[in-house]
Amino acid sequence: MNKPWQKLLVSLVFSAVLLGPLCSGICRATGEFRISKGQTVYVPAYSNVYSGPKALPFNLATILSIRNTDPGAAITVTATEYYDTNGKLLRNYRPKPVVLGPLGSTSLYLDERDTAGGFGASFIVRWEALKAVNEPVIECVMIGAASGQGISFVSPGKVIREGGR
């Protein structure tokens, strides 16, 4: 091992052996995809955020986005429920199932004047499929603008139960 490239190679192999198991969980999260036949997904939604020294509420419009990421199979959205800060069901937006074809999407829009949910509002989305499919992307986009000030951000959904029902 007289050559510098040989030392570098040994160092890289040693690092891969030691750090590989640690990195596998972190690195896999960005490159892996999951399949499922159905899930219940919790999605944080913010009717407002607080700003300024007086913590005044800044109202936000909310868009719930549900995107089927499978290029070859449909999914069925079986429930879309909106809850307030205290966990009280405010509205059921999908009393009947909605089928999203391959790569199809749907959305719900809540006006920025709709503050019924409060700061801790959330959606529960349930979906199912006939066979295992790519997990959909379910997220909320919040946006608001007033007096020359604007804010926007995305809140990703979190799977809280595997299985369609």
Secondary structure, DSSP 8 states (H G I E B T S, - for coil): --SHHHHHHHHHHHHHHHHHHHHHHHHHHHH---EEEEEEEEEE--SEEEETTTTEEEE-EEEEEEE---SS--EEEEEEEEE-TTS-EEEES-SS-EEE-TT-EEEEEE-TT--TT-TT-EEEEEEEEEEEEE--EEEEEEEEEETTEEEEEEEE-EEEEES--
